[in-house]
């Protein structure tokens, strides 16, 4: 009888002092160990009873699902081998799990491509060039691909050279209509497009490293559905700014939100700012200098008076420039603020970034090139997603044109 259990290999740790999770496989008198490629701290492993307890951290939920999938793959490979040879070796099973036969015949496997890029991305996260949240999305993309290939092609992994147009079309279709995550069937279009772009990025990295001679995902042409961004008008922004809530919790949320409205920083960037990010230029003007966690692009913003007031208010009260609050709590409390301020909009933390682009900067005549630079975008097209062309700007420009024709 085949027995499988997971354990920590304490002597094998990554840059975050997390130990590798390995699978111990027993069959008859044989026993072998196989790395799962997943890492977790010894403290969390023990605290969650080897991830058997009800998990609250998203990272641990992802690891648990990966281990379940790995367990299923071991059993599937074992059953395939035993159907062809009743006297099998666990060494053969390990070779099958590692895809050695496939790689030898057809080159590097698709999962190896993803793992290679994830390992590279993990190094960038370790030196704060990219965000941990994006790394988790890459790991989730790998998990989705493994489930898809197991379901559609009866193999958890196969050679990259087998990826063709039907494979990519079927993968996109599976993600949209069949994938299961947190009890929800199917993934919305924009998330599907982002996952597919992640695969494309991983394969581009493999091409650059000389592992592949082409990127099979270059044929993918999925488009994001651009939605109207929620932002505050000048009147709505002023309403929140002048509102006295008489509640310390909501006052703190208001200050964090206004800080982002007047700087344009995304939540993860705003929360990571410290006094080390404050600089003074030759004109004695103060700036916030940082790199965006999502893209590692420089994003420097001059400190406006409302921002200066908030920084001064919370000085020396916490490590960062502003209080720390999770996205979930922030968005929950912003809904309260919207109701109390009688603002009929779905107010979220990210609405602050849209407000900066639209109302605070473009609405006051700041050129879109400068807005793009402050928001840490690589091109103006990205900025146009956030920055709406306001009627006031159109009217102002058209008034100039009217005067010209009058004269």
N, C-alpha and C positions, 0 to 999 in steps of 0.2 A: 504493500500500500504506500502511495506517495504521500509524504508529509512535508508541509512548507510552513516555516515561521520566519518572522522578520526580527532582526536584532541590530544594535548599533555597533559599528566597528570603531571603537574609541580612538585607535591610533591613526585613523585616516580622517583628517579634518580639513575643512576649507578655510578660506581667509577670514570667515566670520566666527571661527572657533566652533563650527557645527560638525557633528560626526556623520559619517556616511551610513546610510541604512542599507543593510545587506539582507539577502534572502538565504536561509539555510534550507537545503532540499535533502530529504532522506528518502531512500528507496532500498528496501532489502538491507544489505549490509553496507551500502554506499552512502556517502554524505559529501556534498559539495556546497560551496558558498558562491553567490553571484551578487555583484553590486547592482543596486536599483538605480543608481545615479541621483538619488535624493539625499538631502542633508537636513539635519535638525539638531538643535542643541540637546545635550544630555538631560538638562533640567526639564525641558518641554516634553521630551520623550517619556520621562518618568512621571511627570505631572499629569500627562494625558493617558497614562497606562498604556504606553506604546500605541498611542493614537486610537485606542479603543473607546475612550470616553466620548461624550458629546462634545464636539469641537466648536469653538467660537471664532478662532483666528482663520481668516480665509486661506492663508498660506498652508496651514495644517490640513484644512479640508482638501486642498488641491493635492497635497502629498498623500493623504489617505485614499483619494480616488485613484491616484497613480499606482499605489501599492495594490489596491483591489484589481486594477487592470493587469498589473504585473503577475499577480497570483493566477488570474484567469489565463493569461498567456502561457505560463508554465504548465498548467494542467492541459491546455490545448495542445502544446507542442509534445508533451509526454504522451498523450493519447494518440497523436499522429505517428509517433515513433513506435509505440507498442503495437499498433495495427500492422506495421510492416515487419517488426522483429520483436518477438516476445522476450528475448534476452538482451535488453538494451543496456547501455551504459549512461550514467549520469554525465559523463564527460561529453558524450554525443548530444545530450540534452542541452548542456551549457553552450556547446558550439551552435546549436540551433537558436538558442536564445540570443546569442551575440550576433547571429546572422552571418557566421563565417562562410558558410557554403554559398549563400547568396552573394556576398561581397566578392568572393573569389571569382564567381562566374560573371557578375554584371557590374562590378565596381562598387563605390561607396553607397551605402543605403540612405534612404530619405531621412530616417530618424537620426542617423549619424550626422547628417548635414545640420539638422536642427540642434542636436546636442553640441556640436562644434561651435555653432554661433551663440548658443545660450551660454556656454562656458566663456566665450570671448566677452559677451555682454555682461556676465557676472563680474568680470574683472573691472569693467567700466563703472559698474555700480559700487564696487568696493572702494573706488577712489572718488566717489560722488560725481562722476561724469554723467551718469544716467540714473533713473529712479528705480527703486525696488519694485514699485507698482508695475512698471513696464516689464521688468524681468518676470514677474508673476504671470503677466499676460502671455509672454513668450512660452513659459512653461505650460500654460493652459493650452496654447495653440498646438504644442507638441502632443499633449494628451488627447486633444480632439482628433488630430491626424492619426494617432495610433488606433483609436476607437473606430474611426472611419475605415482604415485599411483592413482591420480585423473583420469588420462587418461586411464590407463590399468585396474584398479580395481574399478573405479567409487567411490573412497573414498580417501579423502586427507590424511587419516591416518588410520592405523590398527595395530593390535597387532604384536609384534616381532615374536611370535610363528608361525605366518603364513608365515614367510620367508622360502622358500625352494629353491631348485636348479633352477626350472623354473623361480622363481621371480628374482634371481640374474642374470640368463642368459638374461632374458627380460630387466632387468635394464641396463645391459651392452650394449645390442643391441640398446635400446632407446637412451642412451647417445651418442653412435657412429653415429647413422644414422638419428635420428629424432629430437633430442633436438635443440632448437632455442636460440641462444645467439648473440645479436648485429646483427641480420639479417643473421647470418650464420647458416646453417642447419648441425647438426652433430658436434661432437667433435673428435679431433685426438686421436689416440690410447694412447699416453703417458699421455695425460690429463685425459682420461677415466680411465686408470689404477690408476692414482693418486687419482681421486675421489673415486674409489672403495676401495682403501686402506684407505681413510679417514673414510669411513663407517666402515671398519674393525676396525680401531683404536677407533672409538667412541663406538662400541659394546664391544671391549676389556675393555674399561674403565667401562662400565656398568657391565661386569662380575666381574671386580675387586671390584666394589662397592656393589656386592651382589644382584644386580637387576635382573641379568640373570644367568642361570646355564650353558650356552654355547654361543658361538659366531657363528651365522649362516653364517657369511661371511668368515669363515675359509676355506670353500670349494673353494673360488675364487682363481684362479691361473693365472691371467693376467700378462703378461710380458711387460716391457718397451722395446721399440725399441732403442737400443743404437746407436746413430749417431756419426760419426767422429767429434770430437770437433774441432772447429776452433781455432788455436793458431798461434802465430808469430814465425818464425825462428829467430835465433840470428841475422841474417843479417837484417831482416825486423824490428826487435825490435830496432836495432841500427839506422836504417834509420829514424824511427819516433823520436828517442831520440835526434838525431843531427839536425833534420829538424827545420829551423827557419821559422815560418809562417808569421811573421810581422802582426799578428792579435791577439789581446788580448784574444778574445773569443776562438780561436782555440788553443792558447798557454795554456790557462787554462784547456781546455779539454785534451790536450796532457799530462799535468802534473797529472791530476786526473787519466787518463788511465795508465800512467807509474807507479804511486803510487800503483795501484792494480796489475800491472804486477810483481812488486817486493815485494809484500806482500801476494798476493793470496786471499785478502778479496773480498767477494761479494759486490756489490754496497751498499746494505742496511747496511752492517757492516762497510764498509769504511767511509760512510757518518756520522756514529754515533760516530766515534772516536774523542776523545778530548785529551788534555794534560794529563788528569787523567789516560789515558791508557798507558802512557809512563813510563817505569821503567828502572832502572839500576841495573844489577846484581853485584855479588861480584867481578867479573873480570872487572868491569867498562864498560861492553858492554850494549848497549841500546836495549830494547825490546818493542814491542807493545803487551799488554795483554788485551784480551777481550773474551767474549762469543759470539758465533754466534747467531744472532737473530733468524735464522730459526730453530735451534736445541737446543740452549742453551748449546752447547758443547764448552769447553775451546779451544781457538785458539790463541796461543802465537807465535809471529814471530819476529826473530831478525831484527833489522833495518839495511838494507844494505845502502851503501853510496848514491845511487840514491834517496832512500826514505828520508834519512837525509837531502839531498839537497832540496827536495820538501817541507818538513816540515818547514825548515828554511825560505824558500821563502815566505810561506803563514802565517808565525807566527803572531799571534795577528790581523789577518785581518778578521777572522770569528770565530764563536764558536768552530767549529771542526778543525781537523788537516788540512783538505783540503777543498776547496770551495764546496758548495752544488749545485747539478744539478740533474734534474729528469732523470730517465732512458730513457724516450722518447727523450729528447733533447740531452742527451749524445750519444745515438746510432745514432741520426740524424747527429750530428757533426762528429762522428767517420767515417761516410761514406765519408764526405768531406776530412778528413785526409787521408783515404785510397786512394782516387783518387789523391790527391796532392803528396802522397808518392809513387804512382804507385804500390800499393799493391793490387793484384787481389783476395781479400778475403772479405767475408761478416763480416766486422769488427764491433763487438758489445762490450758493456761494459764487458760482461761475457767472451769474448775472452781473457781478461786480466788474469782471474782466470785460464783458460786453459794454458796460456803462462807461468804463474808462475809454474804450476805443471810440464809442459813438458820441456820448454826451460831453465827457470831460475834455477830450482832445479834438476830434474832428468837428464837433459842434462849436468849438471855440476857435476854429481856423487853423489848427495845427495840421501841417501837411501829412498826407498819408505815409510818405516815406519815413518820416520821423516817428509816426505812430508805430509803424512796422518794426522799426529799430528798437523802440522802447519795449515792445511786446515780445521781442526775441524771435521774430519770424525770419525765415530765410528768404522770403519774397513777399511782394505786396499782395499777391493773390490770396495768401493765407490771411492777411489782415482784412481783406474785403469780406471774408466770411463773418468776421466780428463787427466790422465797422459799416454801419448802414449810412447811406447818403440821406442826410436829414433834409426835410422840406425847407428849413431855414437856410441851409447852404445853397440849395437850388435857387430859392427866391433871391438871395443876395447876389448870386452870379448873374441871374437873369435880369435883375435891376440894372446891373452894370451894362448889360447888353442893350437894354431898353434905352438907357441914357445915351449910349453910343449912337443908336439909330435916330434918336431925337435930334442929336446934334448934326 
